[in-house]
Amino acid sequence: MKFGTIGTGMIVQRIIEGILDAPGASCEAVYSRTEEKGRALASQYGVKKVYTDLDAMLSDPEITWIYVASPNSLHYSHTMAALEAGKNVLCEKPFASNAREAQAMADKAKEKGLLLYEALTTTFLGNYSLLKQQMEKIGRLRLMLGGYSQYSSRYDQLKEGIVTNAFDPNFSGGCLMDINYYNVAFAVTLFGEPEKVHYAANIYRNIDTSGVVLLEYPDFVCQCTGAKDTWGENTVQLQGEDGYIVITGGSNGLTGIRLVTRDGEDFSGEAPPFGRWREEMAELCRIVQSGDRADCEKRMEWTLATMRTIDRLRASAGIVFAADNE
């Protein structure tokens, strides 16, 4: 698996570290709009090639995979270009601006016979699989309570009138597409698409900076709180009739799992010492190298279901992106 990366932010650095650690994977090139940023990133990790022309990188025969970590609104065009060029793709979350784009991306990958994954760390973690094994012990599920808040320095800029990609509707920004996306995706991958949804959002300068999501299922309710304008302790609770599970580190970290029943407490699962992005890349490489295409298809079903749910939530809060009108 020979990767070329799009983007130069922190998440790209973590993914490159994961690629370098994963057996059978390598980072062959980085793409940046500016030579200076590209060279700095490549030098930091010993990557040989730097591209400022995306088409040139996509034409590189030594590259078999593209990792997309551009602004949200560019995920669709960059992924489609990579697929058209015959490259497999790992696209950062949120997968696309809306469900229409997401479905088109999935269709293109299928048409080309290529692999397409969303880089949603949670589902690649060992603790996620462990959690699914433990859930039956709490009996009939009644509530999921997810909280993930992370104060953003870009929120300070927003208050000063400086609109960055993270809070720009034209770039498909906002809290739901970033912080709370993890909570919603966590619920959808575990339980499927909800029957009813509602998003009560704090809107500031035409974008959601925080909010509370309500997902109603036939037999239980999920409440997902996310914020980029506050901070707090990030956890998930799954509450059942016979017990409950507390997940530390939030829906994207899963750093620990504590099971509590009437028989007592049981601590299960610890975060890997090398970090969740490295665990994500190691598991992705293992799956791909095993030839398990069914796993890729299952994960894409999760992604599409999440995007459809996000669309419904945005509609309930009146949040419209430029990409919705294209």
Residue pairs with C-beta under 8 A, 6 or more apart in sequence:
1 19
1 22
1 24
1 25
1 26
1 64
1 65
1 88
1 285
1 288
1 289
2 25
2 26
2 28
2 62
2 63
2 64
2 65
3 19
3 25
3 26
3 27
3 28
3 29
3 63
3 64
3 65
3 66
3 67
3 90
4 27
4 28
4 29
4 30
4 31
4 49
4 51
4 57
4 58
4 60
4 63
4 65
4 66
4 67
4 87
5 12
5 15
5 16
5 27
5 29
5 30
5 31
5 66
5 67
5 69
6 31
6 54
6 66
6 67
6 68
6 69
6 70
6 78
7 31
7 32
7 67
7 68
7 69
7 70
7 92
8 30
8 32
8 37
8 38
8 40
8 41
9 69
11 69
11 92
11 277
12 30
12 41
12 67
12 69
13 41
13 44
13 45
14 275
14 277
14 278
15 67
15 69
15 90
15 119
15 277
15 281
16 27
16 30
16 41
16 45
16 47
17 45
17 275
17 277
17 278
18 277
18 278
18 279
18 280
18 281
18 282
19 25
19 26
19 27
19 67
19 281
20 26
20 27
20 45
21 274
21 278
21 281
21 282
22 278
22 281
22 282
22 284
22 285
23 282
23 285
24 285
24 289
25 281
25 285
27 45
27 47
28 47
28 48
28 49
28 60
28 62
28 63
29 42
29 47
29 48
29 49
29 50
29 51
29 57
29 60
29 63
30 38
30 41
30 42
30 47
30 49
30 50
30 51
31 38
31 50
31 51
31 52
31 54
31 57
32 38
32 41
32 50
32 51
32 52
33 52
34 52
35 50
35 52
38 50
38 51
38 52
39 50
41 47
42 48
42 49
42 50
49 57
49 60
51 57
51 60
54 78
54 81
55 81
57 63
57 66
58 66
58 81
58 82
58 85
58 87
59 85
63 87
64 87
64 88
65 87
65 88
65 89
65 90
66 78
66 79
66 82
66 87
66 88
66 89
66 90
67 89
67 90
67 91
67 92
67 119
68 74
68 75
68 78
68 79
68 82
68 89
68 90
68 91
68 92
69 92
69 119
70 78
71 165
71 171
71 172
71 173
72 94
72 97
72 165
72 171
72 172
72 173
72 177
73 97
73 165
73 170
73 171
73 172
73 321
73 322
73 323
75 91
75 92
75 94
75 95
75 96
75 97
75 101
76 96
76 97
76 101
76 104
76 105
76 323
78 91
79 89
79 91
79 96
79 105
79 116
80 104
80 105
80 108
82 89
83 89
83 105
83 108
83 109
83 112
83 114
83 116
84 108
84 112
86 112
86 114
87 114
88 114
88 115
88 116
88 288
89 109
89 114
89 115
89 116
89 117
90 117
90 118
90 119
90 284
91 105
91 116
91 117
91 118
91 119
92 118
92 119
93 118
93 119
93 120
93 181
93 182
93 185
94 172
94 177
94 178
94 181
94 307
94 310
95 102
95 105
95 118
95 303
95 306
95 307
96 102
96 105
96 307
97 172
97 321
97 323
97 324
98 307
98 310
98 311
98 321
98 323
98 324
99 304
99 307
99 308
99 310
99 311
101 323
102 303
102 304
102 307
103 304
105 116
106 116
106 300
106 303
106 304
109 115
109 116
109 300
115 288
115 293
115 296
116 296
116 300
117 284
117 296
117 299
117 300
118 299
118 300
118 302
118 303
119 280
120 182
120 185
120 302
120 303
121 252
121 276
121 277
121 280
122 128
122 182
122 185
122 186
122 189
122 251
122 252
122 254
123 189
123 299
123 302
124 279
124 280
124 283
124 284
125 254
125 276
125 279
125 280
125 283
126 269
126 272
126 279
126 283
127 247
127 254
127 255
127 256
127 257
127 269
127 270
127 271
128 254
130 257
130 268
130 269
131 245
131 247
131 254
131 257
131 269
132 190
134 245
134 257
134 259
134 268
135 141
135 190
135 238
135 240
135 245
137 242
137 243
137 259
137 261
138 238
138 239
138 240
138 241
138 242
138 243
138 244
138 245
138 259
138 261
139 240
139 241
139 242
139 243
140 219
140 240
140 241
140 242
141 219
141 220
141 238
141 239
141 240
142 219
142 220
142 221
142 239
142 240
142 241
143 220
143 221
143 222
143 223
143 237
143 238
143 239
144 187
144 191
144 220
144 221
144 222
144 223
144 224
144 236
144 237
144 238
144 239
145 222
145 223
145 236
145 237
145 239
146 183
146 186
146 187
146 222
146 223
146 224
146 225
146 236
146 237
146 250
146 251
147 183
147 224
147 225
147 226
147 232
147 233
147 234
147 235
147 236
147 250
148 179
148 180
148 182
148 183
148 225
148 226
148 227
148 234
148 250
148 251
148 252
149 179
149 210
149 225
149 226
149 227
149 228
149 230
149 231
149 232
149 234
150 179
150 227
150 228
150 231
150 234
151 227
151 228
151 229
151 230
151 231
152 166
152 228
152 229
154 164
154 166
154 167
154 228
155 167
155 209
155 228
155 229
157 163
157 164
158 164
158 167
158 204
158 205
158 207
158 209
163 205
164 173
165 171
165 173
166 173
166 174
166 178
166 228
167 173
167 174
167 205
167 207
167 209
167 228
168 207
169 206
169 207
169 319
169 320
169 321
169 322
170 321
170 322
172 321
172 322
172 323
173 207
174 207
174 208
174 209
174 319
175 201
175 208
175 209
175 210
175 211
175 226
175 227
175 228
175 229
176 184
176 199
176 201
176 208
176 211
176 213
176 226
176 310
176 313
176 314
176 317
176 319
177 310
178 226
178 228
179 226
179 227
179 228
180 211
180 213
180 224
180 225
180 226
181 226
181 306
181 310
182 226
182 250
182 251
182 252
183 213
183 224
183 225
183 226
183 236
183 251
184 213
184 215
184 224
184 306
184 309
184 310
184 313
185 251
185 302
185 306
186 236
186 251
187 194
187 215
187 222
187 224
188 194
188 302
188 305
188 306
188 309
189 302
189 306
191 217
191 222
192 217
192 305
193 305
193 308
193 309
194 215
194 216
194 217
194 222
194 309
195 216
195 217
195 218
196 214
196 215
196 216
197 213
197 214
197 215
197 216
197 309
197 312
197 313
197 316
198 213
198 214
198 313
198 316
199 208
199 211
199 212
199 213
199 214
199 313
199 314
199 316
199 317
199 319
200 211
200 212
200 214
200 317
201 208
201 210
201 211
201 317
201 319
202 208
202 209
202 210
202 211
202 229
203 209
203 317
203 319
204 229
207 319
208 317
208 319
209 227
209 228
209 229
210 225
210 226
210 227
210 228
210 229
210 230
211 225
211 226
211 227
211 317
212 223
212 224
212 225
213 222
213 223
213 224
213 225
213 226
213 313
214 221
214 222
214 223
214 224
215 221
215 222
215 223
215 224
215 309
216 222
234 249
234 250
234 251
234 253
235 246
235 247
235 248
235 249
235 250
236 246
236 247
236 250
236 251
237 244
237 245
237 246
237 247
238 244
238 245
238 247
242 261
242 262
243 259
243 260
243 261
243 262
244 259
244 260
245 257
245 258
245 259
245 260
246 257
246 258
246 260
247 254
247 256
247 257
247 258
248 254
248 255
248 256
248 257
248 258
249 255
249 256
249 271
252 276
253 271
253 276
254 269
254 271
254 276
255 270
255 271
256 267
256 269
256 270
256 271
257 267
257 268
257 269
258 265
258 266
258 267
258 268
259 265
259 266
259 267
259 268
260 266
272 278
272 279
287 295
287 296
288 296
314 320
314 321
